[in-house]
Amino acid sequence: MDNIKVWNSQSADWQKNLLYPNENLFIQWIKKIAKKSDKILDQGTGVGQYAFSVYRQGFQNVVGMDFSSELLEQANENAKKLGYKIKFVKGDIRKMPFKDSEFKIIISGGIVEHVPETETTIGELSRVLKNQGWLLIHVPYKYSLFTLLKKTQQFLGIWKCGYEKSFSKKYFKKLLNKNKFQIKDFSINRLKPGKHKILGGIFSLIDFPLYHIGIGGHHMSFLCKKLD
């Protein structure tokens, strides 16, 4: 319940930016790999941002899943306002309410790090994805200034994003491979200022040289194909 309250409290910010820009990495990947008829899952859809952004590109067989009834209600209201016909479903990422091999593409944007059962969640992604299907996933990078800042905030009791893990590239790659995912593309994005422009700007400047020697950045993004 506490975790649901944490994410419900974030919705006001998400509502301000319902559609990601076309240069968003996941949108770029989707446009390269997907057919218009492909069934796409937006795992942890929140108020529907990735679902709407993909739908806008012409991929209209989209399902959004979230564990919060409140967020799903907002997502449905947003879909009506936009005129988008998207199905939103309540579900837990550790045991998703879908049959085996139901989706051709899954978007998991900063989701699996928010539960302790990482192996279970990656296994579920593999289960509901078709063979030769695509997983687009991003998670926090462990060896970064962002992780240090996060742990400091968690220690001080001022962290606002609930339970969250970070991962090394080596560990997460091994976990993906174990679940039949072959990595086709990879990227680590830069640390951005966020809400606190001055302090965030300072940290972004500090992160710049660290990023270029492999110990900086924020999220690791993986484009993966599921093997037979």
C-alpha positions as a LaTeX table, in Angstrom:
\begin{tabular}{lrrr}
\hline
Residue & $x$ (\AA) & $y$ (\AA) & $z$ (\AA) \\
\hline
Met1 & 0.00 & 0.00 & 0.00 \\
Asp2 & 2.81 & 2.43 & 0.85 \\
Asn3 & 4.34 & 1.86 & $-2.57$ \\
Ile4 & 1.03 & 2.69 & $-4.26$ \\
Lys5 & 0.82 & 5.94 & $-2.27$ \\
Val6 & 4.35 & 6.85 & $-3.34$ \\
Trp7 & 3.53 & 6.52 & $-7.03$ \\
Asn8 & 0.08 & 8.10 & $-6.79$ \\
Ser9 & 1.83 & 11.17 & $-5.37$ \\
Gln10 & 3.96 & 11.48 & $-8.53$ \\
Ser11 & 1.03 & 11.72 & $-10.93$ \\
Ala12 & 0.73 & 15.53 & $-10.94$ \\
Asp13 & 4.18 & 15.81 & $-12.53$ \\
Trp14 & 3.43 & 13.07 & $-15.07$ \\
Gln15 & 0.19 & 14.74 & $-16.08$ \\
Lys16 & 2.18 & 17.78 & $-17.25$ \\
Asn17 & 4.06 & 15.68 & $-19.83$ \\
Leu18 & 1.73 & 12.99 & $-21.19$ \\
Leu19 & 3.58 & 12.63 & $-24.49$ \\
Tyr20 & 7.30 & 11.97 & $-24.75$ \\
Pro21 & 9.19 & 13.80 & $-27.52$ \\
Asn22 & 9.89 & 11.95 & $-30.76$ \\
Glu23 & 13.62 & 11.88 & $-29.93$ \\
Asn24 & 12.95 & 9.75 & $-26.82$ \\
Leu25 & 15.21 & 6.68 & $-27.13$ \\
Phe26 & 12.40 & 4.13 & $-26.65$ \\
Ile27 & 10.25 & 5.89 & $-29.26$ \\
Gln28 & 13.17 & 5.79 & $-31.68$ \\
Trp29 & 13.71 & 2.08 & $-31.03$ \\
Ile30 & 10.00 & 1.31 & $-31.44$ \\
Lys31 & 9.91 & 3.04 & $-34.81$ \\
Lys32 & 12.84 & 0.91 & $-36.00$ \\
Ile33 & 11.65 & $-2.51$ & $-34.84$ \\
Ala34 & 7.84 & $-2.50$ & $-34.65$ \\
Lys35 & 5.07 & $-3.20$ & $-37.13$ \\
Lys36 & 1.86 & $-1.21$ & $-36.80$ \\
Ser37 & $-0.07$ & $-4.38$ & $-35.90$ \\
Asp38 & 2.28 & $-5.49$ & $-33.09$ \\
Lys39 & 0.70 & $-5.88$ & $-29.68$ \\
Ile40 & 2.60 & $-3.67$ & $-27.25$ \\
Leu41 & 2.61 & $-3.68$ & $-23.44$ \\
Asp42 & 3.48 & $-0.57$ & $-21.46$ \\
Gln43 & 4.46 & $-2.12$ & $-18.13$ \\
Gly44 & 3.97 & 0.25 & $-15.20$ \\
Thr45 & 2.04 & 2.68 & $-17.38$ \\
Gly46 & 1.24 & 5.20 & $-14.62$ \\
Val47 & $-0.97$ & 7.87 & $-16.22$ \\
Gly48 & $-0.25$ & 6.40 & $-19.67$ \\
Gln49 & 2.79 & 8.31 & $-20.94$ \\
Tyr50 & 4.57 & 5.60 & $-22.95$ \\
Ala51 & 1.27 & 4.08 & $-24.07$ \\
Phe52 & 0.10 & 7.43 & $-25.46$ \\
Ser53 & 3.48 & 8.24 & $-26.99$ \\
Val54 & 3.58 & 4.93 & $-28.86$ \\
Tyr55 & $-0.06$ & 5.19 & $-29.92$ \\
Arg56 & 0.61 & 8.65 & $-31.37$ \\
Gln57 & 3.26 & 7.08 & $-33.63$ \\
Gly58 & 0.59 & 4.85 & $-35.20$ \\
Phe59 & 1.09 & 1.72 & $-33.08$ \\
Gln60 & $-2.46$ & 1.36 & $-31.82$ \\
Asn61 & $-2.57$ & $-2.19$ & $-30.44$ \\
Val62 & $-1.39$ & $-1.03$ & $-27.01$ \\
Val63 & $-2.11$ & $-2.25$ & $-23.46$ \\
Gly64 & $-1.08$ & $-0.31$ & $-20.36$ \\
Met65 & $-0.67$ & $-2.08$ & $-17.02$ \\
Asp66 & $-0.26$ & $-0.64$ & $-13.54$ \\
Phe67 & $-0.86$ & $-1.73$ & $-9.94$ \\
Ser68 & $-2.57$ & 1.51 & $-8.88$ \\
Ser69 & $-6.30$ & 1.89 & $-9.45$ \\
Glu70 & $-5.96$ & 5.65 & $-9.06$ \\
Leu71 & $-3.30$ & 5.93 & $-11.76$ \\
Leu72 & $-5.29$ & 3.68 & $-14.08$ \\
Glu73 & $-8.35$ & 5.89 & $-13.60$ \\
Gln74 & $-6.27$ & 8.91 & $-14.60$ \\
Ala75 & $-4.85$ & 7.00 & $-17.58$ \\
Asn76 & $-8.37$ & 6.17 & $-18.81$ \\
Glu77 & $-9.44$ & 9.79 & $-18.42$ \\
Asn78 & $-6.38$ & 10.95 & $-20.33$ \\
Ala79 & $-7.08$ & 8.47 & $-23.12$ \\
Lys80 & $-10.61$ & 9.82 & $-23.49$ \\
Lys81 & $-9.32$ & 13.40 & $-23.69$ \\
Leu82 & $-6.76$ & 12.44 & $-26.32$ \\
Gly83 & $-9.20$ & 10.26 & $-28.24$ \\
Tyr84 & $-6.92$ & 7.23 & $-27.95$ \\
Lys85 & $-8.37$ & 3.72 & $-27.71$ \\
Ile86 & $-6.02$ & 2.01 & $-25.28$ \\
Lys87 & $-6.82$ & $-0.83$ & $-22.89$ \\
Phe88 & $-5.60$ & $-0.31$ & $-19.33$ \\
Val89 & $-5.28$ & $-3.28$ & $-16.97$ \\
Lys90 & $-4.54$ & $-3.62$ & $-13.27$ \\
Gly91 & $-1.68$ & $-5.98$ & $-12.46$ \\
Asp92 & 1.47 & $-6.72$ & $-10.48$ \\
Ile93 & 4.78 & $-6.89$ & $-12.38$ \\
Arg94 & 5.73 & $-9.98$ & $-10.36$ \\
Lys95 & 2.70 & $-11.90$ & $-11.65$ \\
Met96 & 1.18 & $-10.20$ & $-14.65$ \\
Pro97 & $-2.43$ & $-10.99$ & $-15.70$ \\
Phe98 & $-1.51$ & $-12.03$ & $-19.23$ \\
Lys99 & $-1.14$ & $-15.34$ & $-21.03$ \\
Asp100 & 2.19 & $-16.69$ & $-22.19$ \\
Ser101 & 3.65 & $-15.10$ & $-25.34$ \\
Glu102 & 0.90 & $-12.46$ & $-25.54$ \\
Phe103 & 2.97 & $-9.45$ & $-26.63$ \\
Lys104 & 5.39 & $-8.72$ & $-29.45$ \\
Ile105 & 6.89 & $-5.70$ & $-27.70$ \\
Ile106 & 7.17 & $-4.71$ & $-24.03$ \\
Ile107 & 8.18 & $-1.31$ & $-22.72$ \\
Ser108 & 9.48 & $-1.37$ & $-19.14$ \\
Gly109 & 10.60 & 2.16 & $-18.38$ \\
Gly110 & 12.06 & 2.38 & $-14.89$ \\
Ile111 & 9.77 & $-0.26$ & $-13.37$ \\
Val112 & 11.46 & $-3.49$ & $-12.25$ \\
Glu113 & 13.84 & $-1.72$ & $-9.84$ \\
His114 & 10.94 & $-0.86$ & $-7.54$ \\
Val115 & 10.39 & $-4.39$ & $-6.18$ \\
Pro116 & 12.92 & $-6.68$ & $-4.44$ \\
Glu117 & 12.07 & $-9.66$ & $-6.69$ \\
Thr118 & 14.13 & $-8.67$ & $-9.73$ \\
Glu119 & 14.61 & $-12.18$ & $-11.09$ \\
Thr120 & 10.87 & $-12.88$ & $-10.83$ \\
Thr121 & 9.98 & $-9.69$ & $-12.71$ \\
Ile122 & 12.44 & $-10.36$ & $-15.53$ \\
Gly123 & 11.09 & $-13.91$ & $-15.76$ \\
Glu124 & 7.57 & $-12.53$ & $-16.12$ \\
Leu125 & 8.67 & $-10.22$ & $-18.92$ \\
Ser126 & 10.11 & $-13.23$ & $-20.74$ \\
Arg127 & 6.97 & $-15.29$ & $-20.12$ \\
Val128 & 4.48 & $-12.85$ & $-21.66$ \\
Leu129 & 6.73 & $-11.87$ & $-24.58$ \\
Lys130 & 6.66 & $-13.80$ & $-27.85$ \\
Asn131 & 9.79 & $-15.53$ & $-29.11$ \\
Gln132 & 11.62 & $-13.07$ & $-31.40$ \\
Gly133 & 9.74 & $-10.30$ & $-29.59$ \\
Trp134 & 11.36 & $-7.15$ & $-28.23$ \\
Leu135 & 11.93 & $-5.84$ & $-24.71$ \\
Leu136 & 12.79 & $-2.18$ & $-24.17$ \\
Ile137 & 13.87 & $-1.70$ & $-20.57$ \\
His138 & 15.71 & 0.88 & $-18.51$ \\
Val139 & 16.93 & 0.65 & $-14.92$ \\
Pro140 & 19.19 & 2.80 & $-12.68$ \\
Tyr141 & 22.93 & 2.40 & $-13.19$ \\
Lys142 & 24.70 & 1.36 & $-10.01$ \\
Tyr143 & 28.12 & 2.96 & $-10.49$ \\
Ser144 & 27.08 & 6.58 & $-10.72$ \\
Leu145 & 26.73 & 9.84 & $-8.86$ \\
Phe146 & 22.96 & 9.32 & $-9.07$ \\
Thr147 & 23.22 & 6.17 & $-6.93$ \\
Leu148 & 25.30 & 8.03 & $-4.34$ \\
Leu149 & 22.75 & 10.84 & $-4.21$ \\
Lys150 & 19.91 & 8.34 & $-3.95$ \\
Lys151 & 21.49 & 6.43 & $-1.08$ \\
Thr152 & 22.22 & 9.70 & 0.73 \\
Gln153 & 18.57 & 10.76 & 0.41 \\
Gln154 & 17.38 & 7.32 & 1.52 \\
Phe155 & 19.64 & 7.51 & 4.59 \\
Leu156 & 18.30 & 10.98 & 5.44 \\
Gly157 & 14.69 & 9.83 & 4.92 \\
Ile158 & 13.97 & 12.37 & 2.17 \\
Trp159 & 13.89 & 10.01 & $-0.83$ \\
Lys160 & 10.48 & 10.29 & $-2.54$ \\
Cys161 & 10.47 & 7.38 & $-4.96$ \\
Gly162 & 9.92 & 4.47 & $-2.58$ \\
Tyr163 & 11.88 & 1.24 & $-2.87$ \\
Glu164 & 14.46 & 1.40 & $-5.66$ \\
Lys165 & 17.46 & $-0.72$ & $-6.57$ \\
Ser166 & 20.36 & 0.05 & $-8.88$ \\
Phe167 & 22.24 & $-2.44$ & $-11.05$ \\
Ser168 & 25.63 & $-2.97$ & $-12.61$ \\
Lys169 & 25.68 & $-3.54$ & $-16.35$ \\
Lys170 & 27.36 & $-6.92$ & $-15.86$ \\
Tyr171 & 24.72 & $-8.19$ & $-13.44$ \\
Phe172 & 21.74 & $-6.95$ & $-15.42$ \\
Lys173 & 23.12 & $-8.27$ & $-18.70$ \\
Lys174 & 23.59 & $-11.70$ & $-17.07$ \\
Leu175 & 20.01 & $-11.60$ & $-15.76$ \\
Leu176 & 18.64 & $-10.71$ & $-19.19$ \\
Asn177 & 20.66 & $-13.44$ & $-20.90$ \\
Lys178 & 19.46 & $-15.98$ & $-18.33$ \\
Asn179 & 15.87 & $-15.21$ & $-19.38$ \\
Lys180 & 16.51 & $-15.63$ & $-23.13$ \\
Phe181 & 17.07 & $-11.93$ & $-23.88$ \\
Gln182 & 19.80 & $-11.03$ & $-26.35$ \\
Ile183 & 20.95 & $-7.41$ & $-26.08$ \\
Lys184 & 20.83 & $-5.64$ & $-29.45$ \\
Asp185 & 21.47 & $-2.08$ & $-28.32$ \\
Phe186 & 22.52 & $-0.32$ & $-25.12$ \\
Ser187 & 22.81 & 3.21 & $-23.79$ \\
Ile188 & 23.43 & 5.06 & $-20.53$ \\
Asn189 & 21.82 & 8.49 & $-20.33$ \\
Arg190 & 23.37 & 11.53 & $-18.66$ \\
Leu191 & 22.31 & 12.69 & $-15.20$ \\
Lys192 & 19.80 & 15.55 & $-15.61$ \\
Pro193 & 19.14 & 18.46 & $-13.23$ \\
Gly194 & 15.52 & 17.50 & $-12.45$ \\
Lys195 & 13.36 & 19.76 & $-10.26$ \\
His196 & 16.25 & 21.34 & $-8.34$ \\
Lys197 & 17.78 & 23.33 & $-11.19$ \\
Ile198 & 20.73 & 24.90 & $-9.35$ \\
Leu199 & 21.77 & 21.90 & $-7.27$ \\
Gly200 & 20.87 & 19.54 & $-10.10$ \\
Gly201 & 22.91 & 21.63 & $-12.52$ \\
Ile202 & 25.95 & 21.38 & $-10.27$ \\
Phe203 & 25.59 & 17.60 & $-10.03$ \\
Ser204 & 25.17 & 17.39 & $-13.81$ \\
Leu205 & 28.46 & 19.24 & $-14.27$ \\
Ile206 & 30.20 & 16.90 & $-11.83$ \\
Asp207 & 28.65 & 13.92 & $-13.62$ \\
Phe208 & 29.94 & 15.00 & $-17.05$ \\
Pro209 & 33.56 & 13.75 & $-16.70$ \\
Leu210 & 32.43 & 10.72 & $-14.68$ \\
Tyr211 & 30.01 & 9.73 & $-17.43$ \\
His212 & 32.79 & 9.73 & $-20.00$ \\
Ile213 & 34.97 & 7.37 & $-17.97$ \\
Gly214 & 32.13 & 4.92 & $-17.30$ \\
Ile215 & 31.16 & 5.78 & $-13.72$ \\
Gly216 & 28.45 & 8.34 & $-14.34$ \\
Gly217 & 25.01 & 8.69 & $-15.83$ \\
His218 & 21.58 & 7.74 & $-14.62$ \\
His219 & 19.65 & 4.97 & $-16.39$ \\
Met220 & 20.88 & 2.05 & $-18.46$ \\
Ser221 & 18.62 & 1.34 & $-21.45$ \\
Phe222 & 18.59 & $-2.07$ & $-23.13$ \\
Leu223 & 16.99 & $-3.10$ & $-26.41$ \\
Cys224 & 16.63 & $-6.86$ & $-26.24$ \\
Lys225 & 15.31 & $-9.59$ & $-28.52$ \\
Lys226 & 13.86 & $-12.74$ & $-26.97$ \\
Leu227 & 15.42 & $-15.87$ & $-28.39$ \\
Asp228 & 13.48 & $-19.07$ & $-29.18$ \\
\hline
\end{tabular}
